[in-house]
Amino acid sequence: MEPRDLSAHSVYRAGRGIEEVARELGLDPDDLVKLSSNENVLGPSPAATAVIREYADKVHIYPKSSHTDLIERLADDWDLAPEQVWLANGGDGVLDCLCRAVLRPDERILVPRPGFAYYSMSARYHHGGVSEYYLDEDDDFRQTAQNVLDAYDGERIVVVTSPHNPTGSEIPIGEVETLAEETDEETLVLVDEAYGEFSDRASAVSLVRERDDVAVLRTFSKAYGLAGMRLGYGLVPEDWADAYSRVHTPFDTGELTCRAGLAALDDEDHLEQTRAMVRDAREYLYENLDAPTWESAGNFVLADVGDGAAVTDAAQREGVIVRDCSSFGLPECIRITCGTQSQMERAVSVLNEVIEA
């Protein structure tokens, strides 16, 4: 017996971890700076850490009440009905739930290129197809409804990312509304706002309240520093919100995960410290990196260094881990996660040396 043909399925290439690089290069992990995965370098909220410890001896219990409490809290925060909040195992899990709920076999989704690889992966896992629209580097990866519509051919789900990974560009709410108006009634416009906490623009959740064809994806992995807990959520139209109970896996968000999410939402100071750090780090990179950069609304900056793989490899050997963007279709670029002032100073010093070499 063999698994089904998976030859058309791509492999997700995550940013490299500190331990992995340290072992490979024979370096002390404490001497490395990881700026490759858009994690929150400040770590989780202290309140989240405390609640994880507090509930650690209760993980023998299924997360029923904590799951319900977190859904109700998010619904209240976003002014939605609890049925419109779909918790999942990270943003990836939200994509899986949406594909299971929306895609019929052989229906297609339309995704950005460059963009997050898992959009396509999830569609294919659920026996769907994939089409792409392109963000133009020469136009600073500007996002418009027309750019998407030029490639649209009746796909069941259209994905836009704001802020966009790895470029940092955004799509205005008015453009999302135009996109929803101009696509078929049976097309869902999904706005991935995984980096939304770092943006000054309003969330597209306002359209979720008004329409039955727009959904929003959010995550606790970035601004809230809970990447290791795997917690994401979708905000979906009220008319078909009850599909969640039919498509999500039982207890796919754990007890500690839900409790940590609730605590993180209450720690506004930690969130604001994170936002302030990111704002400062972005400006530092714009002003001091010896390479062209694009203005970013995320917790990262994209830079054109000529040869992303070579620069990434050389920087790793000097203890700074950044993301080579070849897998995004941008081989000349690297993506640098925003960190503390000392981390930014070290990263820029190392990167400027290897760029000039």
N, C-alpha and C positions, 0 to 999 in steps of 0.2 A: 504494500500500500504506500502511496505517496501523497503529499499535500496537493491541492489544486495548483494550477499553473500561476506562479507569482512573478513571472519574468517581467511583467509590465509594471510591477510595483517598485518604486524607488525606496532607498534606504534613507532614513532621517539621520543627518550628520549633526550631532550636537556639538556645542563648543567644548573644547577639551578641558578636563578637570585638572586641578592642582596636583593631586596625587599621581595621576596618569603621566603628566609631563615630568614631574619630579623623578619618577622611577626611570623614565626613558632617558633623561639627560643626566641622571646621577646628581640631582640638586636637592637641597633641603627644601621641603614644602613651605617652610616658614619664610623662605627667601623669595617666594614667587608671588606675583600680583596677578590675579585672574580677572581679566576684563573682557571676557569672550562670550558670556552667556546672558548678559543683561539682568543679572541678579542684583538684589539690593545689597551693596557691600557693607551697609550698616547692620545687616542682619535683620532678624524679625523684631517686632515690638517686644520690649521686655515684658509687657503684659501677656503677650501670647506665649512667651517662654514660660512664664510663671503658671499659666493655666495648663500648659502641656504637662508640667511636673505635677500639678494638683490632681489631674485626672488620669495620670499614668497607670494607676492601679485599678482603673475602671474600664480598661480596654477589652475586658471579657464580655462587655455588654454591647449589643448592637446599637448604632448611633441613631436611635429613633427620635428622642426628644431634642437632642442637639441639632440634628438635621432640620427638624421642624422649626426650632428657634432661629436658626440662621436664615432659613427661607423667609420667615416672617420679618426678621430684622431687615433683610435686603429689600423685601417688598415695601416696607415702610420707608426706607431711605430713598427708594426710587419712585414712590407713589404709584405702585402697581398692586395688583392682586397677588397673593401668595402663589397662586397657580401659574403665574407668569414668570416665576423664578425657577430656573432649572439648574440645580447644583450638579456638579460633575467632577470627575477626577482630572482636574486641570482644564485649561482651555481646550486641550485635545479631546477630552471627554465630552465637552459641550459640542464640538464639531461632530463627534460620533453620534451623539443623541440627535442632533439636527439632521444628519444624513439618514439615520434610521427612520426618523419621523417624516421626512420630506421626499427623499429620493426613491423612485421606483427603479427597478432594474433597467440599466442602459440609459437612464436619464443623466444629464450632464450638469456639471457646475462650471461657473466661469470665475477664474481666479487671476490675481495679478502676477505679472512676471516683471521684475523680480518679486519674490514673495515667500511666505512661510510654506515650507514643503508639505506640512501635514494637511493643508487644505485638500490637495490632490490625493494624498495617501488615504485620507478618510473616505473620500468619494469612491475610490477604487476598492477599498475594503468592503464597501457596501454595494458593490456591483454597479457603480455608476461610472460615467465618463468625465473627462476633464477638457475644458477649453481655456485658453489664456488670452488676456489682454495685456498690453505692454505699457509700462511707464517709461517715458523717454528721458534718458540721462541728459540729453542736450536741452531738455526743457525742465531741468532740475526735478525730475520725477513728479511733476505737477499732476494732481489728480482732479479730473473733471468727470461729470456724468457723460459727456459726449465721448470722451476717450473710451469709456467702458461700453457705451452703446454702439460704438463703431465695430466692436467685436462681438456684440450680443446676438445670439441666434436662438432665442427661446429657452435658454438654460433654466433649469429648475431652481438653482440657487446661484446668486451673484454675490461674490465676496468683495468687499472693500475693506481696507485696513487703515485705521486712523487713530493715532499716528502709525505710519507705515514702517514695517520692519523689512529691510534694514536701512531705508533711506531717511526716515524721520518726517516725511511729508504728510500732509493732512488733506482730507476732503471736507469742504464746508457742508454744513447741514443742509443748506439749500440745494447743493448738488446731489446729496443722497435722496432728498425728496424728489428732485427731477428724475433721478434714476428709477425710483419706485413708480413714479407716474408713467414713465415711458416704457417700462418693461411689462410683460404680460401679467394678467391677474394671478396666474398660478406660479409666478416667480417670486421667490423670497430674496430680499436684499438683506444680506447679513453684514453688519458693521462690526468688525473686530476691533475692539477698544482695549486690548490687553495693556496698552501703554497709556490709557486715557487719563490716569491720575497725574501724568506729567504735562498734560496739555492745558492751555488756557481756554480752549474752545469747549462749547457745551456738548454734552453727550447726545447721541442720536436717540436716546431713550424717549425723548419728546415725541419722535415719530412712532415709536412702539405704542405709545398711549393713544395715538390718533389713527393708526393704520393697521391693517391685517396682513401686511406683506413686508414688514421690516422687523428684524431681530437684532439684538446687540449681544456681543460676547465680551465678558470681563474676566479678570483673573486676580488672584491674590499672590501670584508668583513674582510680580515685579515690584510695584511700589510697597506692598505690604511685607515683602521679604519672606514669603512662605513657599518658595519654589519647591522645597523638599517635602512639603506636606501635600502637594498636588490638590489644589482647590481652585476651581473656576466656576463660572455660572453664566447662563444665558438669560436674557430678558426677552420674552417672546410675546407675540400678539395674544390677546385674551381669548379670541375665538377658537384657537386650537391649542390652548395651553394644557388641556387635560391629556394631551398625547404623551406628556412626560412619564406618567405612571405606566405607560405601555411600552416605553422604549429604553428607559434607563436601567442599568443593572442594579440589583438589590444592594443597598448599603454601599454605593460606590464612593461615598465620602465618609471617612472614618471618624470615630469619636473625637480623637485628639485634633484632627483636622478641622472639624466643625467648631470645636471649642476655641481653637487658636484663631479661626476666622472671626468669630464673635469678639474676642478680645482685641484683635487688631483693629477692627472697625471702631472700637472705643478709644483707641490711642491716637488722637488727632495730633499730638505733639510729635510722635515718631514719624507720622506721615509728612508733616510739614518740614521736619528736619531732612527727610529724604528728598522732598521736592527742592528745598533750598540747596542741598548738596548737588543735585543734578543740574540746577540752573547755573551754579558757579562752575561746575565741571565742563559743561557745554561751552561756556564762554571762554574758559581757559584753553580748551582744545581749539576753538576757532582762532584764537589770538596767537597761540604759541606753537602749534604743530606745523612743521615745514612741509605741508601738503594741502592741496585743495580739499575743503570740507563742504558739506551741505548742511544748511540750517535744519535742526532736528527738534521735534516736539516730544521725542521719547527720551529714555535714559541712556542714550547712546549717540554716537556721532559716526557717520560714514565718511571715510577719507579716501581719496584717490592717491595711491602711493606707487602706481606704475605696475608693480608685480606683487599682488596681495600675498601669494603663497610664500614668496621669498622673504618678504618683510616679516610676515607672521613667524616663519621659521627662525629667522635671525633674532627677532625680539624674544622668542621663547628661550633661546639659548642664553639670553641676558636676563631671564627671569620675569618677563612681562608677556602674559598670554592674551592675545587679541584674536578676533575672528577673521579668518580669511573668507572673503565673500565669493569665492569661485562657485560654491554650491548654489548661490543665488543668481548665478549668471553674470557676476561682476568680478572677473578675475583680477582686475586692476585695483580693487578696493579692499580695505579692511574696515571692520566695524569695531569701535572702541566703546566699551561700557563705561558710563560715568561713575567715578569713584570719589574718594576723599581728595583733599588738596594734595596731600603727600603722595597718594597713588597717581594722581594726574601729573605731578611734577616728575615722578620717576618714569612713568609711561612716556611722556613727551620727550624726556631726555634720551631714553633708549631708542624710541622710534625715530627721532631726528637723526641719531647716529647711524642707524641701519638704513634709513632712507637715503642718506647721503653717500653711503658706502658703495 
